[in-house]
Amino acid sequence: MSRPAGPRPDESGPGQPSDIPAALAMACRTAPWAVAFLFLTAVYVGGAPVISAWLTKILLDSITGSSSDGLHHLLAPAMGLAAIGVVSALLPHATGYAANYLSRRVKLAIRDRLFTKVGDLQGLAQLEDPPFHDRLMLAQQAGSESPGQILTGLLGLLQAGITLVGFLVTLTVLSPGMASVVVAAVIPALLAERALNRRRAGLRWRLGPTERREMFYTDLLRDLRAAKEVRLFGTAGFLRDRMLGELRTINAATDRLDRRVLRTQGSLSVLSAVVAGAGLVWASHAALSGRFTVGDVAMFVASVAGTQGALAGLVRSLSTVHDSLLMFGHYQVVMATASSLTVPATPRPVPPLRHGIELRGVWFRYGDDQPWILRGVDLFLPCGQATALIGHNGAGKSTLVKLVCRLYDPTRGQVLWDGVDLREFAPAELRTRMSAAFQDYTCYDLSVSENVGLGDISALGDHMRVTAAARRAGIHDFIDGLPRGYETLLSRMFQDMDSNDPASGVLLSGGQWQRVALARAFLRDERDLLILDEPSSGLDAEAEYEIHRHLTQYRAGRTSLLISHRLGTARDADRIVVLSDGRIAEQGVHRELLAMDGVYSRLFKLQSRGYREQSTVEPEPTL
Ligand SMILES: Nc1ncnc2c1ncn2[C@@H]1O[C@H](COP(=O)(O)OP(=O)(O)OP(=O)(O)O)[C@@H](O)[C@H]1O
């Protein structure tokens, strides 16, 4: 359960009292009337017990006749107590509503800000960083509640403070000694709660990776895509054991903490009970010796109980504030996270591509402790030409694409757009000039129309454009034949619970999904650069031929970068580039590369031979 390096939430900067104003400001901005109501309620609830105790004393002394005022004034305290009782009975419902309302509003605001921030982190580096993921998860889960909890915790402090001052004054009037004993008994509680809070926060942080693994195994066990392998390889038991193992680790650690809480809070409760019991004995003795009236005894008992209750409330509220601050700290850290990509204060506008994209002396690795993936790549992607990039698995082809899309910056060297370093542009604007079908494209559990339309948000709902893109990807006829055409949901996940209509959602084959992803890329028509990373790996021979034909037509005169292991697809490119060991090993047209008798030639011949040996069909080599 060791934790990767990174600041611990209980010891580092995040979650400090200096974060309180930010949390309060958020609560006040999102639900001002609820905050005002909760504040007034806290003041009332804080003062009510003290006033009740005094009214009770007056009432009892009037009844027993030990008060000089006698029975004449019975009615006023009785009515006062009744009024306090009515208001106190109503308030919990109203405060409950106000607190929930506040919590919902704050949650919405935090989600909004949090995921705007995540969207603004233009690169991929943070999303690949496990501690960042843990922080994001905590910020999203507990962090969204925290401003409301900090506010209610602070109001709890105010409320307990008012009650405490009222009862302490009363207790001091009755018995200064007893007042000091009650206060002294609470100091250990304050220290113990503080220590427990630190432990809770530390545990939550340390358990992050274990919880992530537990979630991974759980998701795998219910994932439809994994279900085939899980059943065929009989790995369900193995995965379940792993999941339970992680859960046991979490349970054991939580259980240890719970036992500590039990011991600590149990001891503190005994201490409070002993102090209250001793106080009662002392008050009874004082009454017997005539120093206390009946009302004084009632008031003393109420004061001791009230002081202890208020001190316990104080400790609880402090604990809530402390705990919530730590969670809010995660939110603050995420919000303060700088993008892994530097964006100039005044980025240059991205002009239409006129000459080409150049990688100049590009070295890249995913982290300082990671191996070099690209080692001094010099490559020019000329405007208006189709370039094919080929190479062995792991050669760095997709990595190179990520640099061209500026999802990462080169560790050394530059990527230039018509001679201008990509770092001088705003990444989002740069990407509007590109379209891409990635190797690991996304399958959205949305309708076909939306799955394609997400390629260009402005085309969402533009049926003409969506169908044109689908036609180009060779999937239109299939979609047209679906029960709800383009409105068919490509998922069974959100099927209407009340409807047994199986047509409300359909599942696609791998190749069909790939065509949908291609249609999405094609929707971004007229972009300056089209990137296709293994666009036809899942297609059948006929479909691949069709797509290939379309692609060749589509790419003619456009700037495109195609990655493919199917050398038959790559051979028509204006230029073929071979990436090997992180360097450009060869480049030229198909004929030149064959004549070079290098890597490309060897691979092409190898693949062609494979096809010839297997059949007499036209060879379609793959790498
Ligand atoms: N996010 C990442 N963090 C660390 N290493 C990575 C990451 N992504 C890729 N790599 C590593 O970079 C190397 C190149 O991967 P890349 O995906 O660029 O290869 P590729 O040429 O596209 O391979 P393939 O043909 O199999 O798709 C691989 O060794 C891979 O393990």
The ligand as an SDF file (V2000), in Angstrom:
LIG
                    3D

 31 33  0  0  0  0  0  0  0  0999 V2000
    1.8180    7.2840  -22.5700 N   0  0  0  0  0  0  0  0  0  0  0  0
    2.9310    6.5940  -22.6350 C   0  0  0  0  0  0  0  0  0  0  0  0
    3.7800    6.5740  -21.5780 N   0  0  0  0  0  0  0  0  0  0  0  0
    4.9230    5.8980  -21.6260 C   0  0  0  0  0  0  0  0  0  0  0  0
    5.3350    5.1860  -22.7020 N   0  0  0  0  0  0  0  0  0  0  0  0
    4.5340    5.1790  -23.7750 C   0  0  0  0  0  0  0  0  0  0  0  0
    3.2920    5.8610  -23.8010 C   0  0  0  0  0  0  0  0  0  0  0  0
    2.7130    5.6650  -24.9950 N   0  0  0  0  0  0  0  0  0  0  0  0
    3.5630    4.8890  -25.7010 C   0  0  0  0  0  0  0  0  0  0  0  0
    4.6500    4.5930  -24.9720 N   0  0  0  0  0  0  0  0  0  0  0  0
    5.7930    3.8130  -25.4040 C   0  0  0  0  0  0  0  0  0  0  0  0
    6.3430    4.4410  -26.5590 O   0  0  0  0  0  0  0  0  0  0  0  0
    6.7890    3.4720  -27.4820 C   0  0  0  0  0  0  0  0  0  0  0  0
    6.2140    3.8330  -28.8580 C   0  0  0  0  0  0  0  0  0  0  0  0
    4.8180    3.6840  -28.8080 O   0  0  0  0  0  0  0  0  0  0  0  0
    3.9210    4.1070  -30.0580 P   0  0  0  0  0  0  0  0  0  0  0  0
    2.5220    3.8730  -29.6770 O   0  0  0  0  0  0  0  0  0  0  0  0
    4.3180    5.4530  -30.5080 O   0  0  0  0  0  0  0  0  0  0  0  0
    4.4200    3.0240  -31.1310 O   0  0  0  0  0  0  0  0  0  0  0  0
    3.8320    2.6920  -32.5500 P   0  0  0  0  0  0  0  0  0  0  0  0
    4.9640    2.7660  -33.5050 O   0  0  0  0  0  0  0  0  0  0  0  0
    2.6510    3.5250  -32.8580 O   0  0  0  0  0  0  0  0  0  0  0  0
    3.4140    1.1790  -32.3130 O   0  0  0  0  0  0  0  0  0  0  0  0
    2.2660    0.2850  -32.9930 P   0  0  0  0  0  0  0  0  0  0  0  0
    2.6700    0.0260  -34.3780 O   0  0  0  0  0  0  0  0  0  0  0  0
    2.2880   -0.9410  -32.1570 O   0  0  0  0  0  0  0  0  0  0  0  0
    0.9970    1.0520  -32.8740 O   0  0  0  0  0  0  0  0  0  0  0  0
    6.3560    2.1280  -26.9730 C   0  0  0  0  0  0  0  0  0  0  0  0
    7.4800    1.4640  -26.4670 O   0  0  0  0  0  0  0  0  0  0  0  0
    5.3770    2.4230  -25.8480 C   0  0  0  0  0  0  0  0  0  0  0  0
    5.5360    1.5360  -24.7770 O   0  0  0  0  0  0  0  0  0  0  0  0
  1  2  1  0
  2  3  1  0
  2  7  2  0
  3  4  2  0
  4  5  1  0
  5  6  2  0
  6  7  1  0
  6 10  1  0
  7  8  1  0
  8  9  2  0
  9 10  1  0
 10 11  1  0
 11 12  1  0
 11 30  1  0
 12 13  1  0
 13 14  1  0
 13 28  1  0
 14 15  1  0
 15 16  1  0
 16 17  2  0
 16 18  1  0
 16 19  1  0
 19 20  1  0
 20 21  2  0
 20 22  1  0
 20 23  1  0
 23 24  1  0
 24 25  2  0
 24 26  1  0
 24 27  1  0
 28 29  1  0
 28 30  1  0
 30 31  1  0
M  END
$$$$
